[in-house]
Amino acid sequence: MRTSRKTWITGSAWLGLFIFSSIAGAIDEPTENEAAAAAAVFELAPGVIVDPDRQVVYLMRPEGGMEAVLIDDGDLLWANESADKPLGVHGNLLVAQADPKGPGDSTGVLPMFLLDRVTGEARLDLPLRLPGEVPTRLDSGPGGALEVAVQVREGELLVGWRQDQVDLRAIPGGPEPREALREFDGAFRIDLGSERAMPVSPQRLAPRTPTVRSTADGIRPAQSPHLSLDDGPVIVEIESGDGRHLLISQRVAPGVSEEYRWTILESATGELAGRVRARTSFAPFFVREKTIIFEEDSTGDFVDGRLTFGPRQLRCVALGDGASTAGAVLWEHPLRDTTYRGPLPH
């Protein structure tokens, strides 16, 4: 397989910076307290950002747009139709990616917005220029997807992007050799004071990824008085999105819909936070008091001989105490699924 790598800083060699216009007045740099609160924000899953300071989850909606919901009861706090995918925060601002709106606008321009974390109001429109051959739509295609990430370093807001374009028609030794893989990447530094985007060296701005340990890889399961190995084998262990809890998954009832039992321990003390039964061996999660909030990814099942996929969603479920597994669903919200599931080219 041949690989071609192209690095783009701005997308146009002659363009050194981008200047944007504020939508709702001047934007101030974050205060020290705002910066500290923003540092606790984490990405639970693609398009799901958790804000512990405000007890809010920002998420992308299946029909487009995004919304903020309260962790405690799942109630809607605000919705925004302009932006579609939350990426992270900078001070009191929420950084979000948007789908290109026009039919001919799906390449070359990456629409970004800065929103007010409290109201969801758009504060700044950020159209970033990318190479014309890079699709910027949120939904992935058969040849790859655009990855966008944000990070705050030394008080500066950085936006990094990357796309690996795979030509699925590339056949080794075929009569018409094609580039099987082309890689594009770039990055920008956003200056809120001057409302400009300056090109910087391309870099991966990957969010923190929880550690996943599988017994299939030969790891020894955690030892805990709250864990009975007689109930079933440990399948996997995973950290919570904020690193404060550990999920230990056992397969306790093979063949039933909720065949796994999740035991949740506090990482610092090893104390039991609760248990719950689940359909999957593990999922990205975090714990809020006596509840667990996790992403239930879209899963495929054969119905009448056809493969159908259930909805992707964010669920809040009550944790059980002791030997009980409460499992009551307190709230759930559908999430946009950007994974390509269509036919592949021949």
LUMSE-60115 format. One record per residue: residue in one letter; x, y, z of N, C-alpha, C in turn. Coordinates in steps of 0.05 Angstrom, whole numbers, padded with zeros to 5 digits, always signed. Each point is the difference from the previous one (the first is absolute). Layout:
<nodes>
AXYZXYZXYZ
...
</nodes>
This chain:
<nodes>
M+00017-00024+00000-00017+00024+00000+00018+00025+00000
R-00005+00018-00019+00015+00024-00001-00014+00022+00017
T+00016+00016+00014-00010+00021+00017+00010+00027-00010
S-00018+00018-00003+00007+00028-00007-00009+00018+00023
R+00019+00016+00010-00007+00017+00022+00002+00029-00009
K-00021+00016+00006+00000+00028-00006-00006+00016+00026
T+00018+00018+00006-00004+00017+00024-00008+00028-00009
W-00022+00009+00011-00010+00027-00006-00002+00016+00026
I+00010+00024-00001-00002+00017+00023-00024+00018-00002
T-00004+00011-00023-00024+00018-00003-00019-00010-00021
G+00010-00016-00019-00018-00009-00022+00005+00017-00025
S+00010+00024+00003+00008+00016-00023+00028+00012+00006
A+00019-00006-00017+00028+00007+00007+00004+00030+00004
W-00017+00016-00013+00004+00029+00002-00015+00013+00023
L-00017-00016+00014-00017+00011+00021+00012-00006+00027
G+00009+00021+00015+00014-00004+00024-00017+00001+00025
L-00024+00011-00002-00018+00001+00023-00028+00004-00009
F-00019-00006+00018-00028+00004-00005-00011+00020+00020
I-00017+00018-00009-00012+00020+00017-00030-00005+00001
F-00011-00001+00024-00028-00007+00004-00015+00024+00011
S-00026-00001-00001-00016+00021+00012-00016-00011+00023
S-00001+00016+00022-00016-00009+00023-00030+00001-00007
I-00015-00018+00011-00028-00001-00003-00014+00015+00022
A+00012-00001+00024-00014+00012+00023+00020+00015+00018
G+00014+00019-00012+00017+00018+00015+00028-00012+00004
A+00017+00016+00013+00028-00007+00004+00002-00025+00019
I+00021-00015-00005+00005-00024+00016+00025+00005+00017
D-00003-00005+00026+00021+00004+00019+00015-00026+00005
E+00026+00003+00006+00016-00023+00008-00011-00012+00026
P+00001-00026+00004-00012-00012+00025+00015+00009+00025
T-00015+00003+00022+00012+00006+00026+00013-00025+00010
E+00015+00003+00023+00014-00022+00012-00020-00021+00009
N-00022+00009+00012-00021-00019+00010-00013-00015-00023
E-00006+00015-00022-00013-00012-00023+00019-00021-00013
A+00026+00006-00001+00019-00018-00012+00002-00026+00017
A-00001+00003+00027+00002-00023+00018-00025-00018-00004
A-00023+00012-00002-00025-00016-00003+00000-00014-00027
A+00011+00014-00021+00001-00012-00027+00019-00024-00001
A+00020+00001+00017+00020-00022+00000-00012-00027+00008
A-00022+00001+00015-00013-00025+00010-00019-00011-00021
V-00006+00014-00022-00017-00010-00021+00013-00023-00015
F-00015-00020-00007+00012-00023-00015-00020-00010-00021
E+00012-00013-00020-00016-00012-00022-00006-00029+00009
L-00026-00006+00002-00009-00027+00006+00001-00018-00024
A-00009+00011-00023-00001-00015-00025-00001+00021-00022
P+00004-00007-00025-00002+00020-00021-00027+00014+00000
G+00002+00027+00002-00025+00016+00001-00013+00001+00027
V+00013-00009+00021-00011+00000+00028+00021+00012+00018
I-00004+00025+00009+00019+00014+00018-00014+00004+00027
V+00015-00008+00021-00011+00002+00027+00013+00024+00015
D-00017+00017+00012+00008+00024+00014-00006-00003+00029
P+00018-00012+00017-00006-00005+00028-00006+00025+00016
D+00013+00022-00006-00004+00025+00015-00029+00009-00002
R-00012-00001-00023-00027+00009-00004-00020-00023+00001
Q+00010-00025+00003-00017-00024+00001-00017-00002-00025
V+00013+00003-00023-00014+00000-00026+00015-00018-00019
V-00015-00013-00018+00012-00015-00022-00008+00014-00026
Y+00020+00006-00017-00005+00011-00027+00001-00023-00020
L-00021-00003-00017-00001-00023-00018-00011+00008-00027
M+00006-00017-00020-00010+00005-00027-00026-00015-00004
R-00019+00013-00014-00026-00012-00004-00002-00015-00026
P-00016-00021-00001-00002-00015-00026-00010+00016-00023
E-00018+00019+00005-00012+00016-00022+00017+00024-00007
G+00023+00003+00012+00017+00024-00004-00002+00020+00022
G+00020+00016+00003+00002+00018+00023+00010-00014+00024
M+00002+00015+00022+00010-00012+00025-00015+00013+00023
E+00003-00012+00024-00015+00009+00023+00016-00005+00025
A-00008+00014+00022+00011-00004+00026-00022-00011+00018
V+00006-00022+00015-00019-00012+00018+00012-00002+00027
L-00017+00002+00021+00009-00002+00027+00005-00029+00008
I+00022-00005+00014+00008-00027+00007-00020-00012+00020
D-00010+00015+00018-00018-00010+00022-00025-00013-00011
D-00014+00014-00018-00026-00009-00009-00003-00002-00031
G+00021+00007-00015-00002-00002-00029-00016+00022-00013
D-00009+00020+00015-00016+00022-00011+00017+00017-00019
L-00014+00010-00021+00013+00016-00020+00006+00028+00012
L+00025+00009-00002+00008+00026+00009-00001+00020-00023
W+00012-00007-00023-00002+00016-00024+00006-00016-00024
A-00007+00010-00024+00006-00013-00025+00011+00021-00019
N+00017-00009-00019+00011+00018-00020-00002-00014-00027
E-00011+00014-00020-00004-00012-00026+00024+00005-00019
S+00017+00019+00007+00023+00007-00018+00023-00020+00002
A+00006-00008+00025+00022-00018+00005-00011-00029+00003
D+00017-00020-00005-00009-00027+00000+00015-00019+00019
K+00026+00004+00003+00016-00019+00016+00017+00015+00020
P-00005-00003+00026+00017+00012+00021+00028-00013+00000
L+00021+00016+00003+00027-00010+00000+00015+00005+00026
G-00006+00021+00014+00014+00007+00025-00007+00028+00008
V+00013+00009+00022-00006+00027+00010+00026+00016+00003
H-00003+00026+00000+00021+00019+00006-00012+00022+00016
G+00006+00000+00026-00013+00019+00018-00030-00003+00000
N-00014+00021-00005-00030-00002+00000-00011-00006-00028
L+00017-00009-00018-00008-00005-00028+00001-00030-00006
L-00020-00008-00015-00001-00028-00010+00008+00000-00029
V+00020-00016-00007+00010-00001-00028-00016-00023-00014
A-00011+00006-00023-00017-00020-00014+00005+00001-00030
Q-00003-00024-00011+00002-00003-00029-00028+00000-00012
A-00002+00009-00025-00026+00001-00014+00002-00015-00026
D-00022-00010-00009-00002-00012-00027-00001+00022-00020
P+00013-00004-00023-00004+00019-00022-00030+00001-00007
K-00011+00024-00003-00029+00002-00005-00008-00001-00029
G+00016+00011-00018-00008+00000-00028+00008-00025-00014
P-00014-00008-00022+00006-00025-00014+00028+00000-00012
G+00011+00023-00006+00027+00001-00012+00021+00008+00020
D-00006+00000+00025+00019+00010+00021+00012-00022+00016
S+00001-00025-00010+00009-00022+00016+00030-00005-00002
T+00015+00016-00014+00029-00002-00001+00012+00027+00003
G+00024+00000+00012+00016+00025-00001-00004+00019+00023
V-00023+00000+00013-00005+00018+00022-00011-00016+00024
L+00014+00003+00023-00009-00013+00024-00015+00020+00018
P-00026-00002+00001-00016+00019+00016+00004-00006+00030
M+00007+00021+00015+00003-00003+00029-00014+00024+00014
F-00009-00005+00025-00013+00021+00015+00011+00000+00029
L+00000+00024+00011+00004+00002+00029-00027+00009+00012
L-00009-00017+00019-00026+00005+00012+00003+00008+00030
D-00019+00014+00010-00001+00006+00029-00008-00025+00014
R+00016-00009+00020-00006-00025+00014-00026+00001+00015
V-00008+00024+00009-00023+00003+00017-00026+00001-00017
T+00000+00015-00022-00024+00005-00015-00001-00015-00027
G+00023-00010-00009+00001-00012-00027+00000+00019-00022
E+00001+00026+00005+00000+00021-00020+00027-00001-00015
A-00001+00002-00027+00024+00001-00016+00014+00027+00004
R+00026-00001+00008+00015+00024+00004+00019+00006-00023
L+00010-00020-00013+00019+00004-00022-00002-00022-00021
D-00001+00008-00025-00001-00018-00023+00029-00005-00009
L+00008-00025-00002+00028-00007-00007+00001-00017-00025
P-00002+00011-00024+00004-00017-00024+00030-00003-00006
L+00011-00024+00004+00028-00005-00004+00004-00012-00028
R+00020+00010-00014+00006-00008-00027+00017-00025-00001
L-00010-00021-00012+00014-00025-00003+00005-00005-00030
P+00016-00020-00007+00004-00006-00028-00027-00007-00014
G-00003+00008-00025-00025-00004-00013-00008-00029-00004
E+00019-00019+00002-00006-00028-00004-00007-00014+00027
V-00001+00014+00022-00007-00011+00026-00029+00004+00006
P-00017-00021+00000-00028+00003+00008-00002+00008+00030
T-00018+00019+00005-00002+00010+00028-00027-00007+00012
R-00015-00017-00012-00026-00009+00012+00006-00017+00024
L-00019+00001+00019+00002-00015+00025-00003-00030-00004
D-00019-00009-00017-00004-00028-00004+00022-00012-00017
S+00011-00022+00009+00022-00013-00014-00010-00012-00026
G+00019-00004-00018-00006-00013-00026+00015-00026-00001
P-00003-00015-00022+00013-00026-00003+00030+00002+00000
G+00011+00024-00006+00029+00002-00002+00013+00013+00024
G-00016+00007+00020+00013+00012+00024-00017+00023+00011
A+00010+00011+00022-00014+00022+00014+00019+00021+00009
L-00010+00024+00003+00016+00023+00009+00000+00000+00031
E+00023+00000+00012+00003+00002+00029+00008+00028+00008
V-00014+00012+00018+00006+00027+00010+00001-00001+00030
A+00020+00013+00012+00003+00000+00029+00010+00027+00008
V-00007+00008+00024+00009+00026+00011+00015-00006+00026
Q+00018+00019+00007+00015-00003+00025+00009+00028+00008
V+00001+00004+00026+00010+00025+00011+00028-00005+00012
R+00020+00015-00011+00027-00003+00009+00011+00027+00008
E+00008+00003+00025+00011+00025+00010-00019+00023-00007
G-00026-00004+00004-00020+00021-00004-00008+00004-00029
E+00012-00015-00019-00006+00004-00028-00019-00022-00010
L-00019+00008-00017-00018-00020-00012+00011-00010-00027
L+00004-00026-00001+00011-00013-00024-00022-00017-00013
V-00002+00000-00026-00018-00017-00015+00017-00017-00019
G-00001-00026+00003+00014-00018-00018-00019-00017-00016
W+00007-00007-00024-00017-00017-00017+00017-00020-00015
R-00013-00022-00007+00014-00021-00015-00020-00016-00016
Q+00008-00008-00023-00016-00019-00016+00017-00020-00015
D-00007-00025+00003+00013-00021-00016-00020-00009-00021
Q+00007+00005-00025-00017-00007-00022+00009-00027-00012
V-00018-00019+00002+00006-00027-00010-00015-00005-00026
D+00014-00007-00021-00012-00007-00025-00006-00030+00000
L-00025-00007+00005-00007-00028+00002+00001-00015-00026
R+00004+00014-00022+00003-00013-00026+00029-00007-00006
A+00018+00008+00017+00029-00005-00004+00006-00029+00003
I+00008-00013-00022+00005-00029+00000+00030-00004-00005
P+00014-00011+00019+00029-00005-00004+00005-00015-00026
G+00018+00010-00017+00007-00013-00025-00021+00003-00022
G-00020+00017+00005-00021+00004-00021+00010+00016-00024
P-00015+00001-00021+00008+00013-00025+00002+00031+00003
E-00014+00011+00019+00000+00029+00005+00008+00005+00029
P+00026+00002+00006+00008+00005+00027-00012+00025+00012
R-00010+00000+00024-00011+00023+00013+00014+00003+00027
E-00001+00025+00010+00009+00005+00027-00020-00013+00020
A+00009-00020+00014-00019-00014+00018-00006+00018+00025
L+00018+00016+00009-00005+00016+00023+00014+00027-00003
R-00016+00021+00004+00011+00027+00001-00007+00013+00027
E+00020+00012+00012-00004+00012+00027+00003+00030-00002
F-00019+00014+00012+00000+00029+00001-00002+00008+00029
D+00014+00021+00008-00004+00011+00027+00008+00029+00001
G-00008+00013+00021+00007+00029+00004-00010+00009+00028
A+00007+00024+00007-00007+00011+00026-00001+00030-00001
F-00016+00012+00018-00002+00029+00002+00001+00008+00030
R+00011+00024+00005-00002+00012+00026-00020+00023-00002
I-00020-00001+00017-00021+00021-00001+00007+00022+00020
D+00003+00024-00010+00005+00023+00017-00027+00015+00004
L-00011-00004+00024-00026+00012+00006+00001+00030+00002
G+00022+00011+00008+00002+00029+00002-00003+00014-00026
S+00015-00010-00020-00001+00012-00027-00020-00014-00018
E-00012-00023+00010-00019-00016-00016+00012-00009-00026
R+00024-00012+00002+00014-00010-00023+00009-00029+00005
A+00003-00015-00021+00011-00027+00001+00027+00000-00013
M+00021-00007+00015+00027-00001-00011+00008-00029-00005
P+00013-00006-00022+00009-00028-00005+00023-00007+00018
V+00000-00025+00010+00022-00010+00016+00007-00028-00011
S+00021-00011+00011+00009-00026-00010-00021-00021+00004
P-00006-00017-00019-00020-00021+00003+00007-00018+00024
Q-00021-00007+00015+00005-00016+00024-00027-00014+00006
R+00003-00024+00011-00024-00014+00009-00008+00010+00027
L-00025+00009+00002-00010+00010+00025-00021-00020+00011
A+00010-00023+00005-00019-00022+00008-00009+00005+00029
P-00027-00003+00005-00010+00002+00027+00010-00023+00017
R-00002+00003+00026+00008-00021+00018-00017-00025-00005
T+00013-00023-00002-00014-00025-00006+00002-00018+00025
P-00023-00008+00011+00001-00018+00024+00014-00026-00006
T+00014-00011+00019+00015-00025-00003-00020-00023+00000
V+00002-00017-00020-00016-00024-00002+00018-00024+00002
R-00005-00019+00019+00016-00023+00003-00017-00025-00003
S+00007-00017-00018-00016-00024-00006+00015-00025+00011
T-00016-00018+00012+00012-00025+00009+00009-00018-00023
A-00010+00006-00024+00009-00014-00024+00029+00006-00006
D+00010+00023+00011+00028+00008-00004+00018-00011+00022
G-00012-00016+00018+00016-00013+00021+00003+00016+00025
I-00016+00022+00004+00002+00015+00025-00014-00014+00022
R+00010+00004+00024-00014-00011+00024-00021+00019+00009
P-00024-00010+00005-00022+00018+00009+00006+00012+00027
A-00011+00024+00005+00004+00013+00025-00011-00017+00023
Q+00015+00001+00022-00008-00015+00024-00017+00019+00018
S-00024-00009+00006-00018+00017+00016-00019-00017+00016
P-00005+00006+00026-00020-00015+00015-00028+00004-00011
H-00004+00020-00017-00026+00005-00012-00004-00016-00026
L+00019-00017-00007-00001-00014-00026+00001-00030+00006
S-00021-00014-00010+00000-00029+00003+00005-00013-00027
L+00023-00013-00002+00007-00013-00026-00016-00025-00004
D-00014-00010+00020-00016-00024-00004-00025+00007-00017
D-00007+00025-00002-00024+00008-00015+00004+00000-00030
G+00025+00001-00008+00006+00001-00029+00027+00012-00004
P+00011-00005-00024+00027+00010-00005+00001+00030-00005
V+00022+00013+00009+00004+00028-00007+00008+00002-00029
I-00015+00017-00014+00005+00004-00029+00019+00023-00005
V-00006+00023+00013+00015+00024-00006-00001+00019+00024
E+00019+00017+00002+00000+00022+00019+00005+00026-00015
I-00014+00022+00008+00003+00025-00013-00003+00023+00020
E+00017+00020-00003-00002+00024+00016-00024+00017-00009
S-00011+00015+00019-00020+00020-00007+00012+00023-00015
G-00017+00016-00013+00010+00022-00017+00016+00020+00016
D-00007+00003+00026+00014+00020+00017+00022-00014+00017
G+00004-00026-00004+00021-00014+00014-00006-00006+00030
R-00024+00005+00009-00006-00003+00029-00012-00027+00007
H-00007-00016-00020-00012-00026+00006+00010-00021-00019
L-00003-00025+00008+00008-00023-00016-00024-00018-00004
L-00005-00008-00025-00022-00018-00006+00012-00028-00005
I-00009-00020+00014+00008-00027-00004-00024-00016-00010
S+00003-00011-00023-00022-00014-00014+00003-00030+00002
Q-00022-00013+00008-00002-00029+00001-00023-00010-00017
R+00004-00022-00013-00021-00013-00015-00014-00020+00018
V-00023+00008+00011-00013-00016+00021-00024-00015-00010
A-00011+00007-00024-00024-00013-00010+00001-00003-00030
P+00017-00017-00011+00002-00003-00029-00026-00007-00012
G-00006+00014-00023-00024-00006-00015-00024+00017+00006
V+00001+00016+00022-00022+00018+00005+00007+00028-00009
S-00020+00018-00001+00005+00026-00011+00020+00016+00016
E-00001-00002+00026+00019+00015+00017+00018-00021+00013
E+00019-00010-00016+00016-00022+00010+00024+00008+00016
Y+00006+00026+00001+00023+00009+00015-00007+00015+00026
R+00017-00002+00019-00004+00015+00025+00025+00019+00003
W-00006+00025+00003+00021+00020+00004+00002+00005+00030
T+00024-00003+00011+00006+00008+00027+00017+00025-00001
I-00010+00021+00013+00014+00026-00001+00013+00005+00027
L+00027+00005-00001+00016+00005+00023+00011+00029-00001
E+00003+00012+00023+00014+00026+00001+00030-00005-00003
S+00012+00014-00019+00028-00005-00006+00019+00006+00023
A-00006+00022+00015+00018+00008+00022-00001-00018+00024
T-00024-00011+00006-00003-00016+00025-00006-00029-00005
G-00010-00007-00023-00008-00028-00005-00028-00006+00010
E-00013+00020+00012-00027-00004+00011-00020-00004-00023
L-00022-00015+00007-00020-00006-00019-00018+00025-00005
A-00002+00008-00026-00019+00021-00007-00027-00011-00008
G-00001-00025-00010-00025-00012-00007+00004-00021-00022
R-00023-00013-00006+00000-00020-00021-00024+00004-00018
V+00002-00010-00025-00022+00001-00019+00003-00021-00021
R-00022-00010-00010+00001-00019-00023+00000+00015-00026
A+00013-00011-00021+00002+00014-00025+00000-00019-00023
R-00006+00010-00024-00001-00016-00024+00027-00004-00013
T+00019+00019+00005+00026-00001-00012+00021-00004+00022
S+00023-00010-00008+00021-00006+00020+00011+00026+00013
F+00000+00022-00014+00009+00025+00012-00009+00023-00018
A+00003+00024+00011-00007+00024-00015+00014+00024+00013
P+00005+00022-00015+00010+00024+00012-00020+00010+00021
F+00009+00007+00024-00018+00006+00022+00012+00020+00020
F-00017+00011+00017+00008+00014+00024-00022-00003+00020
V+00007+00006+00026-00019-00004+00022-00007+00027+00012
R-00026+00003+00005-00010+00024+00014-00017-00010+00023
E+00011+00003+00025-00013-00010+00024-00007-00029-00004
K-00026-00008+00001-00008-00028-00002-00010-00007-00028
T+00010+00014-00020-00008-00007-00027+00025-00003-00018
I-00003-00014-00021+00020-00003-00020-00010+00010-00027
I+00015+00017-00013-00007+00012-00026+00019-00012-00020
F-00010-00012-00021+00017-00014-00019-00011+00002-00029
E+00018-00003-00019-00009+00000-00028-00008-00029-00008
E-00024-00003-00010-00008-00025-00011+00002+00002-00031
D+00021-00012-00011+00005+00003-00028-00020-00016-00017
S-00002+00008-00025-00018-00014-00018+00010-00028-00005
T-00018-00020+00004+00006-00028-00004-00018-00012-00021
G+00011-00019-00014-00014-00013-00022-00013-00026+00008
D-00025-00005-00009-00014-00025+00005-00014-00008-00026
F-00002-00026-00004-00014-00010-00024-00030-00002+00007
V-00016+00015-00015-00029-00001+00003-00012-00008-00027
D-00014-00023+00000-00012-00010-00025+00021-00003-00022
G+00024-00009+00008+00021-00005-00020+00015+00025-00008
R-00006+00023+00011+00014+00025-00008+00014+00011+00024
L+00025+00011-00004+00015+00012+00021-00010+00029+00005
T-00010+00005+00024-00009+00026+00007+00015+00010+00024
F+00003+00027+00002+00015+00011+00022-00018+00016+00018
G+00004-00004+00026-00015+00015+00020+00012+00028+00003
P-00014+00018+00014+00010+00027+00003+00024+00002+00019
R+00017+00019-00006+00021+00007+00019-00012+00020+00020
Q+00007-00004+00026-00013+00018+00020+00018+00003+00025
L-00006+00020+00015+00012+00005+00026-00020-00008+00021
R+00007-00017+00019-00019-00010+00020+00010+00006+00028
C-00018+00006+00018+00005+00003+00028-00016-00022+00015
V+00015-00016+00015-00012-00024+00012+00007+00000+00030
A-00019-00007+00017+00005-00002+00029+00018-00023+00006
L+00020+00005+00018+00018-00021+00009-00012-00015+00024
G+00004-00026+00001-00010-00016+00022+00020+00000+00023
D-00009-00005+00024+00016-00003+00024+00004-00029+00007
G+00024-00006+00011+00005-00028+00009-00004-00020-00022
A-00016-00020+00004-00004-00021-00020-00022+00007-00020
S-00014+00022+00004-00022+00007-00018+00011+00015-00024
T-00015-00001-00022+00007+00015-00024-00026+00014-00009
A-00003+00025+00008-00025+00014-00004-00006+00002-00030
G+00017+00014-00015-00003+00001-00029-00022+00017-00011
A-00015+00015+00017-00022+00016-00010+00012+00023-00018
V-00012+00003-00024+00009+00021-00018-00013+00026+00009
L+00017+00020+00008-00010+00025+00010-00005+00020-00022
W+00017-00001-00020-00004+00016-00024+00018-00010-00023
E-00007+00007-00024+00016-00007-00023-00004+00020-00022
H+00021+00005-00015-00002+00019-00023+00013-00013-00024
P-00014+00002-00023+00012-00011-00025+00024+00017-00008
L+00020-00014-00013+00024+00013-00009+00003-00004-00030
R+00011+00019-00014+00006-00003-00028+00021-00022-00004
D-00005-00018-00019+00019-00021-00007+00012+00008-00027
T+00026+00006+00000+00013+00009-00024+00015-00022-00015
T-00002-00025+00010+00014-00022-00012-00013-00008-00027
Y+00017-00004-00020-00010-00008-00026-00008-00030+00001
R-00024-00006-00008-00010-00028+00000-00011-00008-00027
G+00006+00015-00021-00010-00006-00026+00017-00019-00016
P-00007-00004-00026+00016-00018-00017+00027+00011-00006
L+00019-00018-00006+00027+00007-00008+00002-00001-00030
P+00017+00018-00012+00003+00000-00029+00015-00025-00009
H-00006-00008-00025+00012-00023-00011+00024+00008-00018
</nodes>
